[in-house]
Amino acid sequence: MSLQFEQIELEPAYRKVAAALRARILDQTLREGDRLPAEMELARQFGVNRSTVREALRELQTRGLLSRRRGSKCFAVTRPAPRMVAEGVSHALALHGVSYFDVWEGLSILEPPIAEAAARRRNAADLREIEVVVERYAADHVLAERAVHHAVEFFRVVGAATHNRVLLLAQAPLLQLLEPSLCAMIDRLPQARTRIRTAQRRICEALNAADPVEARTWMARHIRDFRRGYELAGIALDSPCPGPLEPASASGTSLA
C-alpha cells in the first residue's frame, strides 16, 4: 500500500512576522501603548524586506492590535475595541445561519447568571447608569428602533455591572444579533413595550436591593418573554436571525 501525503503549505513571510509580533503582544511583552520600532528597523531585525513588515503591520492593524498615532510614523500596541471583537463573532454567527431560537437560547443561558453577578458586584455608578437606560427606554419606547436600542442597551449595562470582561465579551455578539431580531418583533406586538418596561424595572429594583436571586429570576422571565413574543408575532424560531445592525444604530459598552 502506498501512502499519500498532502502538500505542505508554505506560509508567507509577512504572516510569520505578524505571528511573531502578535505573540509578543499576547504575552504582554509588548503592552498597550508601547511603540514598535520603525519599519526599517523591524525589517533588519527579522531579516526581511520592508514591504513584508508593512504587510504584517497592516494585518495586525486590521485585527485591532496595532494603531498609528496621529503625526507618528510608528505603530503602537492597542487593544481591540469590544465592538470590533463582537462584530467579528456576530457576523460569523449570522453567516453560519444561526436562528432566532439559537440566539434566544444563548441569551437564556447567559443573561440570568449575569444579572445575578451584577446584583452581587454592582456599585453606585453602575446603578446610576442602569437607571438612566431604564428611563431612556420609558421615554423613547414609542419609536420601535429607539425602543429596541434601549432594550438591548439595558442588557449591556447590566453586564457591565458584573465587572467581568469575559462575560461582557461573551454577551456582546448575542446582543448584536438580538437587536435586529427584536426589531422584527416589537412592532407586531403593542404589549411588548410595556412588558419590557416592567421587566427592566423589576430587575433594576433587584439590583438596587442587591438581591441576586430576584435579579436572576426576573431576568429569566424577561428572556422567556422574548420567545413568547416571537411566537405571538408569527416569527418562526428556526428561521435565520438577521445580521447585526450598522454601528450607527447601536452603541457598545467599554471593557475598561
C-alpha positions as semicolon CSV with decimal commas, in nm:
position;residue;x (nm);y (nm);z (nm)
1;M;0,000;0,000;0,000
2;S;0,140;0,339;-0,099
3;L;0,091;0,627;0,144
4;Q;-0,033;0,962;0,019
5;F;0,058;1,289;0,188
6;E;-0,083;1,636;0,140
7;Q;0,149;1,907;0,024
8;I;0,291;2,131;0,295
9;E;0,168;2,486;0,266
10;L;0,441;2,748;0,273
11;E;0,341;3,036;0,497
12;P;0,410;3,384;0,357
13;A;0,689;3,566;0,537
14;Y;0,461;3,853;0,638
15;R;0,242;3,611;0,832
16;K;0,543;3,479;1,018
17;V;0,638;3,834;1,107
18;A;0,280;3,908;1,214
19;A;0,271;3,590;1,424
20;A;0,596;3,683;1,600
21;L;0,469;4,032;1,681
22;R;0,128;3,901;1,786
23;A;0,292;3,654;2,025
24;R;0,482;3,939;2,194
25;I;0,156;4,138;2,224
26;L;-0,048;3,850;2,363
27;D;0,212;3,754;2,625
28;Q;0,225;4,128;2,708
29;T;0,594;4,164;2,640
30;L;0,456;4,447;2,428
31;R;0,187;4,625;2,628
32;E;-0,089;4,861;2,526
33;G;0,061;5,194;2,424
34;D;0,411;5,056;2,354
35;R;0,553;5,183;2,026
36;L;0,706;4,943;1,777
37;P;1,038;5,019;1,609
38;A;1,027;5,179;1,265
39;E;0,958;4,956;0,964
40;M;1,321;4,963;0,853
41;E;1,441;4,853;1,196
42;L;1,185;4,572;1,213
43;A;1,288;4,460;0,865
44;R;1,653;4,449;0,980
45;Q;1,569;4,251;1,293
46;F;1,351;3,997;1,110
47;G;1,582;3,977;0,810
48;V;1,303;4,050;0,562
49;N;1,208;4,323;0,317
50;R;1,039;4,638;0,440
51;S;0,733;4,554;0,228
52;T;0,700;4,226;0,422
53;V;0,699;4,414;0,752
54;R;0,449;4,665;0,616
55;E;0,209;4,384;0,519
56;A;0,246;4,222;0,864
57;L;0,174;4,551;1,039
58;R;-0,130;4,606;0,817
59;E;-0,268;4,265;0,917
60;L;-0,225;4,336;1,289
61;Q;-0,381;4,679;1,243
62;T;-0,685;4,517;1,080
63;R;-0,717;4,288;1,381
64;G;-0,714;4,587;1,614
65;L;-0,381;4,501;1,776
66;L;-0,191;4,798;1,636
67;S;-0,275;5,157;1,550
68;R;-0,080;5,450;1,412
69;R;-0,100;5,762;1,625
70;R;-0,165;6,092;1,453
71;G;0,158;6,255;1,344
72;S;0,364;5,940;1,408
73;K;0,512;5,701;1,152
74;C;0,540;5,421;1,408
75;F;0,268;5,182;1,521
76;A;0,166;5,142;1,884
77;V;0,005;4,842;2,055
78;T;-0,369;4,872;2,112
79;R;-0,647;4,656;2,250
80;P;-0,918;4,554;2,001
81;A;-1,231;4,758;2,070
82;P;-1,509;4,548;2,226
83;R;-1,739;4,632;1,936
84;M;-1,480;4,509;1,684
85;V;-1,449;4,178;1,869
86;A;-1,825;4,140;1,900
87;E;-1,891;4,230;1,537
88;G;-1,646;3,968;1,416
89;V;-1,825;3,697;1,615
90;S;-2,179;3,816;1,539
91;H;-2,103;3,835;1,166
92;A;-1,965;3,482;1,181
93;L;-2,276;3,361;1,363
94;A;-2,503;3,525;1,107
95;L;-2,304;3,371;0,820
96;H;-2,344;3,031;0,985
97;G;-2,720;3,078;0,976
98;V;-2,793;3,091;1,348
99;S;-3,166;3,103;1,414
100;Y;-3,385;3,317;1,635
101;F;-3,401;3,016;1,868
102;D;-3,021;2,985;1,881
103;V;-2,986;3,349;1,986
104;W;-3,273;3,323;2,233
105;E;-3,135;3,004;2,389
106;G;-2,789;3,156;2,420
107;L;-2,934;3,459;2,599
108;S;-3,148;3,240;2,825
109;I;-2,835;3,057;2,940
110;L;-2,613;3,364;2,976
111;E;-2,827;3,655;3,095
112;P;-2,977;3,524;3,424
113;P;-2,633;3,447;3,574
114;I;-2,513;3,787;3,454
115;A;-2,800;3,955;3,639
116;E;-2,717;3,751;3,949
117;A;-2,349;3,851;3,933
118;A;-2,444;4,215;3,875
119;A;-2,660;4,214;4,188
120;R;-2,359;4,095;4,389
121;R;-2,098;4,329;4,241
122;R;-2,272;4,646;4,122
123;N;-2,164;4,978;4,262
124;A;-2,334;5,314;4,284
125;A;-2,209;5,425;3,941
126;D;-2,342;5,105;3,783
127;L;-2,685;5,159;3,939
128;R;-2,699;5,515;3,808
129;E;-2,611;5,405;3,456
130;I;-2,871;5,127;3,461
131;E;-3,135;5,370;3,587
132;V;-3,051;5,612;3,303
133;V;-3,106;5,339;3,043
134;V;-3,436;5,236;3,206
135;E;-3,552;5,597;3,199
136;R;-3,447;5,635;2,835
137;Y;-3,647;5,330;2,739
138;A;-3,953;5,462;2,921
139;A;-3,917;5,799;2,745
140;D;-3,839;5,671;2,393
141;H;-4,035;5,347;2,381
142;V;-4,287;5,469;2,120
143;L;-4,038;5,459;1,829
144;A;-3,955;5,096;1,753
145;E;-3,588;5,138;1,660
146;R;-3,508;5,352;1,963
147;A;-3,711;5,125;2,189
148;V;-3,515;4,823;2,072
149;H;-3,183;5,005;2,110
150;H;-3,260;5,095;2,474
151;A;-3,394;4,744;2,542
152;V;-3,066;4,592;2,426
153;E;-2,857;4,861;2,596
154;F;-3,019;4,755;2,925
155;F;-2,854;4,413;2,893
156;R;-2,520;4,576;2,818
157;V;-2,520;4,798;3,126
158;V;-2,633;4,513;3,350
159;G;-2,347;4,308;3,204
160;A;-2,103;4,592;3,272
161;A;-2,212;4,586;3,637
162;T;-2,062;4,236;3,673
163;H;-1,714;4,387;3,615
164;N;-1,626;4,063;3,436
165;R;-1,464;4,115;3,095
166;V;-1,521;3,753;2,990
167;L;-1,896;3,783;3,048
168;L;-1,906;4,113;2,860
169;L;-1,726;3,972;2,557
170;A;-1,942;3,657;2,561
171;Q;-2,258;3,867;2,584
172;A;-2,179;4,127;2,318
173;P;-2,217;3,919;1,995
174;L;-2,554;3,783;2,107
175;L;-2,680;4,131;2,188
176;Q;-2,577;4,250;1,842
177;L;-2,800;3,978;1,697
178;L;-3,079;4,038;1,948
179;E;-3,126;4,397;1,831
180;P;-3,237;4,321;1,472
181;S;-3,444;4,025;1,589
182;L;-3,633;4,245;1,835
183;C;-3,690;4,498;1,557
184;A;-3,867;4,223;1,364
185;M;-4,098;4,151;1,657
186;I;-4,168;4,461;1,862
187;D;-4,387;4,648;1,613
188;R;-4,616;4,348;1,577
189;L;-4,689;4,331;1,949
190;P;-4,810;4,653;2,115
191;Q;-4,789;4,488;2,458
192;A;-4,419;4,408;2,413
193;R;-4,304;4,757;2,508
194;T;-4,494;4,752;2,837
195;R;-4,372;4,404;2,928
196;I;-4,010;4,503;2,858
197;R;-4,050;4,815;3,071
198;T;-4,196;4,613;3,359
199;A;-3,915;4,357;3,347
200;Q;-3,649;4,627;3,336
201;R;-3,798;4,797;3,637
202;R;-3,818;4,476;3,842
203;I;-3,460;4,379;3,755
204;C;-3,346;4,730;3,843
205;E;-3,521;4,703;4,181
206;A;-3,347;4,370;4,249
207;L;-3,010;4,520;4,161
208;N;-3,071;4,817;4,390
209;A;-3,164;4,577;4,669
210;A;-2,853;4,365;4,597
211;D;-3,086;4,064;4,564
212;P;-2,915;3,813;4,329
213;V;-3,199;3,559;4,343
214;E;-3,464;3,811;4,242
215;A;-3,237;3,961;3,975
216;R;-3,176;3,618;3,822
217;T;-3,544;3,522;3,843
218;W;-3,670;3,836;3,671
219;M;-3,400;3,824;3,404
220;A;-3,500;3,465;3,326
221;R;-3,863;3,578;3,293
222;H;-3,757;3,867;3,073
223;I;-3,572;3,636;2,831
224;R;-3,856;3,382;2,828
225;D;-4,090;3,663;2,730
226;F;-3,890;3,724;2,412
227;R;-3,957;3,372;2,289
228;R;-4,326;3,413;2,357
229;G;-4,313;3,744;2,171
230;Y;-4,162;3,583;1,862
231;E;-4,430;3,314;1,867
232;L;-4,714;3,565;1,904
233;A;-4,568;3,779;1,628
234;G;-4,566;3,480;1,394
235;I;-4,187;3,467;1,362
236;A;-4,060;3,113;1,308
237;L;-3,795;3,043;1,570
238;D;-3,600;2,821;1,331
239;S;-3,565;3,097;1,070
240;P;-3,223;3,264;1,030
241;C;-3,162;3,561;1,256
242;P;-3,071;3,885;1,073
243;G;-2,713;4,006;1,097
244;P;-2,612;4,291;1,330
245;L;-2,726;4,645;1,263
246;E;-2,486;4,910;1,144
247;P;-2,269;5,060;1,425
248;A;-2,450;5,394;1,394
249;S;-2,766;5,223;1,519
250;A;-2,614;5,086;1,837
251;S;-2,352;5,160;2,097
252;G;-2,113;4,938;2,288
253;T;-2,009;4,924;2,650
254;S;-1,642;4,969;2,726
255;L;-1,449;4,692;2,893
256;A;-1,214;4,939;3,053
